[in-house]
């Protein structure tokens, strides 16, 4: 994996980003889209295979524009998007392979949830009976059966999110796109949606989840693409991306009753850059986190010092995002 090619624009060089497992299902080449003089997607080339892929970036980074180009809602100004080697734009045969969960609510509010899902499933070419059966299965999958015959205008925000997911699932698409799927959901609903997305990925489907909430995507997958200002700034497994920022010391918190004794044992090692004492324990900044984690445990055992906990914020996506996206 290569580091970001241009620190001034936060983008990678013009290589093809590859993410997901197995054969490529979704592909984009030299993809760009402008809103007048403002660029939304900037020369992105990406291949996506099966499984769950997290598309991460701050608000305004170009995530939603990229999803809309990939799903055929926007026609790219330059470049090409294909699914199974077929052009996406204006291709009805490909649209049947796609399920899309938009960030925005767009309902016929007077419809019931069941009517809404049946209606959109019929638009995929299914007859009334088949559409009703598929809708019922999808509604059950998102655990909304008891509320299916209530009007959408009575739904909570979390229920509205789930009925959007149901309409995306009903026609059994090969590829699913989720744009901020956890927005407005309660903790129980959020856990259900995360588990559902993970299960769909394990079934061999291709799932692209767009979000700016890093810990939520981290709960779904470790395969991520970070974008900013319309460009890919990093991609791959979380831990491989962490290797890209080795110039930034890794900060480990050591929770112990003997912080000064423990720190004195750890400080002489060459990879230790800095020791900072806290109310309980201390922080150690290291250039070699793998070795340092093992060493902390070894020192605790060797010198009979209680080690209550060993944690690091630099192990999560927030740190990676903070380092790579200005």
N, C-alpha and C positions, 0 to 999 in steps of 0.2 A: 504494500500500500504506500502511495506517495503522499507527502505532506502537501498542504495547500500551495499552489504554484505562485500565487500572487497575493502578497500580504496587503497590498493597497486596495484591491477590490474584493478581497475575501473569497475568491473563487479558485477552483481547481483548473489545471490545464485541460486541454480539449480531449482527454481520454474518455473512454466509455465506462461509466459507473456500472458495476455488476453487483446485484444483491438478490437474496433469496436462494432457494435450493433447486437443483435439477435443471431442466432445460428452460430456456428463456420463453416466457409466456407473453410478456408485455415489453415492448421496445420503443424507445424514442431516439431520434437522431437529429442533432443540431436544432433542437426545438427552441423557438423564441416566439414571444407574443408581446405586443405593445398596446398600451392604452394611450393613444395619441403619442405624446412625446415621452411618456413614462413606460419603462420596460417592466413587464410582469414576470416573464420567464426569459432567461438570458443564455441561449446556446447550450441547452442541457442535452446530453446523450446518456441514456440509461437503459440497462436490461434488467428486468425483474422476473424472478422465477417463482416457484411455489412457496407457501408459507406466509407469515406475517412480516410485513416491512413497515417500519415507522418512518414517516416523513415529518421531520421536525424543523421548526424555525419560528422566529418571532412573528407577531402580527405584521402583515405587509411584506413578508419574505418572498411570497410568490407561490405558497403551497396550494391555495385554492385555485389559482390560475392554472397551475400545472395539472391538478386533478381534472379540471374542466377540459383542458386540451386532451388529456388521456382518455376521457370518457366521451369525447366527441361533441361536447357542448360548445366548445370554442374551436374555431379553425385557426391553427397556428399561422403566424405571419411567415415563418420559415420553418423548415424541418418536417418531420414525418413521425406519426405514432402508429404502431401496428400491434395487433393482438393475433397470435398464431400466424404471423407473417401476412396478415390482411390489414389493409389500411383502415383506420378507425373512422376518420371523418366521412360522414354521409354514407355510411355502410350499415344498412339495417341488419344484415346477417351478423355483424359483429356486435351490434347493440344488444342482441339477445344474450350474449355472454357476459354482460356487464350488469352489476348491481351497484347503485349509488345511494349513499346516505348523505344528503346535503347538510351543511351547517344551519342554513336558514330554514325556518318553518314556511311551508307553502302547501296549505291544506284547503280543501273544501270543508269549511268548519262545520257546516250543517250535516255532513256525512257522519255515519258511524265509522269506527276504526275498521270494521269488517268490510263495509262498503268501499272504503278508500282503497284497501289492499286489493279487493276483488277488481275494482275499476282499473287500477294500474296493471294488474296481472292480465286482464283482458287486452290491454293495449299491446301486450307481448304476443298476441295471437291465439291465446287460449280461449276455448269455448266456455260458456257460463258454468257448467258443472265442474270442469277441470279447474277453472280459476277459483271457484268457491272452495274446492278441496285443498288446493295449494295455499290459498289465503289462510284457511283454518290451521294448516300445519305450521305456517310461518308465524302466525299469531301465538300459537302454543309455544313455539320455540322461544319467543321473547317474553313468555309468561304474562300474556295480556288477554287470555281467553275470557276471563270473567268480565272484563271491561270492553270486550270487542263490539258489543252492540250498543254502547253509549256513544253519544255524539262527540266528535273530536273537540268541540269548543268547551267541553267539560273536563278535558284531560289536563293533568298536571304537566309540567315541563318534562319530567322524566318519562311519563307515559307517551308524550308526543315523540320523544326520541325513540322509544321502543317501537312505536307504530311505523316510524320512518325506516327502521331497520327491517321490520317485517315486510314492507313493500319491496325492499331491496333483495330480500331472501326468497320471496315467494316463487319466482320463476326459475329458481335453482341455477343461478349464474356461476360461471367458472371463476370470474374475477369480481371482487367486492372492493369498493372504495368508500372509506368512512372519513368524512370531514368533521373534525371535532365531535366525535360521537358521544363523549361523556359530558358535554356541556349541559349544566342544569340538572344532572341526575343526582339522586340521593346516594349515600354510601352503599346501600344494599343494591340499588339499581346499577351503580357503577361497577360493583364486583360482578354482577351477572353479565353485563355487557363485555367486560374484560375476559371473563371465562368463555363466553360465547365466541368472541373473536379468536381466542387461542385455539378453541376446539375446531373452528372452521379452517384455521391454518393447518392443523394436524390432519385434517381430512384431505389435504392435498390441494386445496384451493389457493389462489393468489389473493392476498389481502393487503391493501395499502391503507394505512391509517395516518391521517394528517392531524397534527396537534401542535400546540405551543406549550403544553403542560408535560414536561419531560418525565416526571416520575410516573405518570399514568401510562405513557408509551413503554417505559421501561418494564412495567408490570406485564405487558403483552409480548414483548419481543426484545432481543438484543441486537437484531439486524436493523440498522437505522441509516437514514440518509439525512444529513443536516444541510439545509439550504438557507441562504441569506442573500437578499438583493437579487433574487431570481437565479442564483448560481449555486451549484453543489459545492460545499466547503469541506465536507468529510463524508465518508460512507464506510459501512462494514459492521462487523461485530463490535459491540461496545468496548471490549477490552483491547481489540486491535486499534480502535480509534484512540484509546487512552495512550497507546504507544506513540502516537503522533505528537503528543505534547510532553515528551520526556524532558524537554528543556525546562518545564515548570515542575518544581519539586512537589513530591507527593506528601501530603500532610496527614499524619496518623495520630489519632488521639489514644493515649495509653491511660487507662483508669486503674490507679493503684494507690495503696496507702503509703507507699514509700517512693514518692515521685523523685526526690533528689538522689537517693541511692540508685534507683533504676536509671535515671537520666545520666548519671555519672558513668554507669557501665556502658550505656549505648553511645554516648557522645564521641568517644575516640574513633569510631569507625568512619572510614573515608567518605562513605555515601551520605553521612548525616550532615546536613547544611545548617540546621538551626534547631534549638530546643527552646520551647516556651512553656512556662509553668502555668497551670490552671488551678481552679479551686480544688478540684479533685484530679490529680494526675498531671499529665503534661502532653504537649504536642511535639512530635518529632517530624521535621521536614527532611525527606530523603530523595536521593536520585535513583535509588534501586529499591522500589517498594517490595518486589517479590522476596528479595533476600532479607529485607528489614522485617517483614512480617514474621518470617521463620525465626529470625534472630531474637526478636522480642519474646517469643514463646520460649526459646532455648534459655535465654537469660533468666527468665522468670523461674524456670525449673531448676536451673543450675544454682541459683542464689537463693532459692526458696522465698521469693517475693510474690505476694499474691497479685495476680493479674485478673482484675474483675472484668475488663472489657478492652477491646482493641477495635477502633472504628475509624472510618475516614470518609468524609464527604466527597473526596476526590475519586471514590469508586463509582459514583452515580453520574448520570447524564448531565446533571446541572453543572458539574465542574468542566466536563468536556465542552459543553455549550458555551460556558463563560470564557474559556480559553480560545475557542476557535471562531466564535461569532462576536465581532466587535459591537 
